[in-house]
Structures are given as structure tokens and as C-alpha cells.
Amino acid sequence: MSQIIPLLNYEEGYREAPYYDSLGFPTAGTGILLGPKGAPISHYTFTVPKEFSDVWLQNIVNKKIEQMRDMPEIWAAMTVCNGPRQDILISMAYQMGVKGLAKFVNTLALIAAGNFTGAAAGMLTSTWAQQTPARAKRHAEVMRTGTFTAYQGAL
């Protein structure tokens, strides 16, 4: 059973009221982009209850998966992954976009070949890992082991 919604809630955090993300985009819920960079937060006068955020998030995840299906290198990796590993690829696509995930050419090829240890090592040498080191370390551990042990007690 997928743990993608709890995983994204853990990694992205949840805020009921709109806020600016680290890049200056108005955001709410579980890292859900609301509008263009620098748009006044005062334009967003609503709150996003957790239950609503989770439904909205699932809809976004479903669209990401559709986009991932259209990219052969990503889908080849997805088809050999168990549930936890698939959730990691979805989380990466959520964080950096499907096109961003597609740039992990060597890592995706290692995953498609079933070399999860090599793929985890590749994940940790990326610019993404330098930008979000704790998340990358947890994600790489799930990719290596195929379990959510790195998230023990969090999901």
C-alpha cells in the first residue's frame, strides 16, 4: 500500500494558511503551489484543512504519475520498483517536477536494471542531494533497502 501522502506530508510539511515557500512562491497545505512567484499572500485569504490538502495532494500525485508514464526512462524504473521505491520516485517528481526527475538518467537506468544500491549512491551524489541532504539521504536509503525503515515512526 502506497505511503506517498504521509511521505509527502512528512517531507514537505503541512501548513493550513498560505505562506511563501523557500523560492518565494505562494504555497499552502503540503507544499501545494498557489500562484506565481512573489504574488501577494494577501490574495490568498483561505485556509486549507488537512483533509482537503490530502485530497488535493492525491490529485497532484495522480497527475505526476500520468506524466511519469509518458517518460519511458522513468516508467522503466517505476515498473521494477516495489511500493516504497515507487513512492520515492513519485516524491522526487513532486519535489523537482517530472522533468527534473528525468535528468537522473544514470540513476533511473540503474533502478531499471535492478541495481538499487548503485541508484541510491547516484542519488546521493546529485545537486538535489546537496540542496536537500536529509531528504535525499532518507530517499536513497528507501531506494537501497526497499523499505521505509529510514522513516521509522514518521509515516
N, C-alpha and C positions, 0 to 999 in steps of 0.2 A: 504494500500500500504506500502510495506516494506521501512523502512528508514535505512537499515543496512549500505549502503555505506556512506551516510552522517554521521551516528553514528560512524562508524569506522574511518572516516576521522577526526572527532572531537576528538575521544578518542586517536587515535594513532598519530595524526598529519600527515602532508604531507611534504616530502622533495623531491625535484626533483633530487638532487645529492646523490649518495651513501654516507652513514655515518655508524658509529658503533652504534648499539643500546646499551641500558644500560647493557647488558650482554656481549658485545664485538663481536656481530655478525654483519657482513656487511649487511646493510639493505638499502632499497630505497623506494620511493613512500610512501604508507600508511603502514609503518611497515612491508614491504614485505622482508622476509629473502632472501638474495642473495647467501650466502655461509657459509663455516664453521667458527666457532669462531676464531677470530684472523687473518683471511685471509687478506692480504694487500688490503686496499681500492684502491690502485693504479691498482689493477687487474680489477677494475670496472670503465671503462672510458666512461660510457654513462650517460645520464640523463633520467629520467622517467617523461614525461609530465603528468600533472594531468589527462587528459582524458584517457591516456594509463593506468595510475595507477588504475583508477576506473574500467576499463575493466578487468585488471589483478586481482584486488581485488574481483570483482564479480565472476570470475572463481574460486578463492580460496574459497570464501564463498560457492559456489555451491558444491565444493568437501567436505567442512566441513559438509554441510547439508547431503550429501550422507553418510558420516561417522556417523553422528548423528542418521540416520535412522537405522543403523546396531546395535545400542545400545538400547535395549528395555527400560531401565530406563530413558534414555534421551528422546527417542521418545514418551514415555508415557507422559512425561511432555510437550513436544512440542505440542502434539495434543490437549491439553486443553487450550493452551495459545492463546490469541489474537495476532495480528501482533506486537505491541510494545514488548510484553513479549517474543515472539519468537525471535525478533531481539536481545534482551538482552541475551538469551541463546546462540545465534549464536556469539555475541560479546565475550562472555565468552569463547566459544570454540575457537574463533580466538586468543584470548589473551593467553590462557593456554593450548590449544590443547583439542581435544575431550576427550582424556583420562583424562586430568586434570579436565574437567567439570564433567566427570563420577564419580569423587571422592566426589562430592557433593551429596552423597547418600540420606541423610535426606532432604536436600533442594529439590532435584528432586522429592522425594516421596511426600513432602508437595505440590509442584506445581501440580503433577499428581492428588492429592486429591482435588485440587482447593483452598488450603489454602495459598493464595498468601501473606498474612500478615506474617504468620509463615515462609514462604520461604524467604521473604525479611529480616526478623530478622536473620534467619540462614545464609544468605549471609553475613551479617554484622559482624558475629562472627567468620568468617573464617580467615585463614592465608592470603588468597588472599586479603581480606579487609584490613588487616594490611599493606600489601605491596603496594596496590593501593587504599588508603582510599577514595579519592574523586570520582574516577570512581566507586568503589563499592557502595558508597552512592547513586550516581545517578542511577546506575543499580537497586539497591534494591528499590528505590522509583518508578521506572517504573514497577518493578515486583509487588509491592504493589498496585499501582493505575491502572495499565494497560494503562497508558497514558505517553506521552513524556513531561509532564509538567516540569520535572526536567531538561530538555534540552531546555526550552523556549528560543527562539531566536537563538539557536545554530544549529538547524537542518533545 
